[in-house]
Amino acid sequence: MSEFASIALHIMLYERLADELAALIAKGPLRPGDRLPSIRRLAEQKRLSISTVVQALRQLEDRGWVEARPKAGYFVGSPSIPLPEPQPAAIDYQPTDVAVTQRLLAVLRANDSRDFVPFGNACPAPELLPVARILRLYGRVARHYPKLLTDAGNTWTHNNLPALTRQIVKHSMEWGKVLDPAEITVTNSCAEAINLCLRVVTEPGDTVAVESPTHFVFLQILENLGLKALEIPCHAQHGLSVEALALATRLDAVRACLLIPNANNPLGTTIPEDHKRRIVRLLAERNIPLIEDDISGDLHFEGPRPPPLKAFDETGNVMLCSSLSKALSSGIRVGFVAAGRHKNAVDLQKALLNGITNPISQMVVAEFMESGGYDRHLRALRRALARQVQCVSAAIAEHFPEGCRISRPKGGYVLWVELPERCDASVLHREAIAAGIAFTPGELFSASGLYRHYLRVSCGYPWDARMAAGIEKLGRLLARQRFDERAPGDGYRHSPTEPGWQR
């Protein structure tokens, strides 16, 4: 066979394999997020050379059918997602009084029904969590450590269980900078950790810089503490704008900064490492305490675990807050804060407000981590969530009307969707709840009421026919709302560029 003929045969073989795999993906046997057989396995199954299989997979990657993940292999992608990413909102850099709780409670109550298609509450499905293993550990710990129920004490000096502190420090080795055990305080949740930090570094009436959009729990806490929010715009790929943060904090007005640098909720973005360094350095130089929520940092989709802002802290200015139970079971209620130079003040607030964190639960989490069960569970959970995000993304791209945009999460399990400006996500939410579908309207992620034509979709539950039908129904409701010709003032938010249209 001539060299030309050999090359032609190679091309024919890898193109045939690429077309065969693409057909399997298009027709359904292979779904977004599924892992493909290894290169060697495909070569053996198809009786092809390694180089032919590699070329076929690269061609599929170029088409968007598959994606390569370092040290993990090839996974089915979502070639059907033509939607661009959301645009940042126009922000005026004015501190805003926060008042979201009443609106939020109404939405959460509506979203809470088990009968609804669960795109509302951001949490992994129970079937993805190691509940049976955790229950067995509770029984074992209660039998082997009965004194934990009687000798725990009730002050901060007895709060941290040494076994859990050791595991937190050990787990932090993955971040590239090991936490100092002396700065760790175990809490009842990540939310409690954030609450304690804000109480330490702010007073009522102070201004706190937050990402825009930001998690509504942050806004609830700020409202409860009488604090103002200063919204800082975020890029759909890179997260917080460092330049905007520098502009907003140039004067002595911002008392603290509260960020979600990894797998942001609701955007899903992860701030690049060089931006993280700049943020940490900027706020340290300006003596503005930096509180970070790293609750989804372990739920990254590819590559090594992204470091938190704390990994770049040289002055003790960063207060790292996280949860060890979010990925295990929300009922465990175990989080922590590495509070840097604010450690003693955080401990005092902890003792005054909530007392010690349940020592039985601390020991259960410590033993689960020490056994290696936590890391194994995280690997499986990451794979499941990545697949679910892919499936929901593909369905939104297929069924939502023209003009929508969708985020590209780097981790976690939420999607941020921008609708055409004429649409109103709060109106859509009422219609969706009537149809048995839950999600969270975008305006709840802003102190100033931005993002009325945005929504957050949770991807915490496995993809099935019920979920698919829910997205399809949402798309129909959106299409109807978008082209509705009802008069202004009916609750729809129309484009500000259209004369005469006002809310």
PEBEL-V556832 format. One record per run of one state. SS is the DSSP state (H for helix, E for strand, C for the rest). FROM is the first residue (numbers start at 0). TO is the last residue. If there is no record, write none. Layout:
ss=SS from=FROM to=TO
ss=SS from=FROM to=TO
This chain:
ss=C from=0 to=1
ss=H from=2 to=26
ss=C from=27 to=33
ss=E from=34 to=34
ss=C from=35 to=37
ss=H from=38 to=45
ss=C from=46 to=48
ss=H from=49 to=62
ss=C from=63 to=64
ss=E from=65 to=68
ss=C from=69 to=71
ss=E from=72 to=75
ss=C from=76 to=94
ss=E from=95 to=96
ss=C from=97 to=99
ss=H from=100 to=110
ss=C from=111 to=115
ss=E from=116 to=117
ss=C from=118 to=124
ss=H from=125 to=127
ss=C from=128 to=129
ss=H from=130 to=143
ss=C from=144 to=144
ss=H from=145 to=148
ss=C from=149 to=154
ss=H from=155 to=157
ss=C from=158 to=160
ss=H from=161 to=174
ss=C from=175 to=179
ss=H from=180 to=182
ss=E from=183 to=186
ss=C from=187 to=188
ss=H from=189 to=200
ss=C from=201 to=205
ss=E from=206 to=211
ss=C from=212 to=214
ss=H from=215 to=223
ss=C from=224 to=226
ss=E from=227 to=234
ss=C from=235 to=237
ss=E from=238 to=239
ss=C from=240 to=240
ss=H from=241 to=247
ss=C from=248 to=252
ss=E from=253 to=258
ss=C from=259 to=271
ss=H from=272 to=284
ss=C from=285 to=287
ss=E from=288 to=292
ss=C from=293 to=295
ss=H from=296 to=298
ss=E from=299 to=299
ss=C from=300 to=307
ss=H from=308 to=311
ss=C from=312 to=316
ss=E from=317 to=322
ss=C from=323 to=333
ss=E from=334 to=337
ss=C from=338 to=338
ss=H from=339 to=352
ss=C from=353 to=357
ss=H from=358 to=369
ss=C from=370 to=371
ss=H from=372 to=398
ss=C from=399 to=403
ss=E from=404 to=405
ss=C from=406 to=409
ss=E from=410 to=410
ss=C from=411 to=412
ss=E from=413 to=417
ss=C from=418 to=423
ss=H from=424 to=433
ss=C from=434 to=435
ss=E from=436 to=437
ss=C from=438 to=438
ss=E from=439 to=440
ss=H from=441 to=444
ss=C from=445 to=452
ss=E from=453 to=457
ss=C from=458 to=463
ss=H from=464 to=481
ss=C from=482 to=502
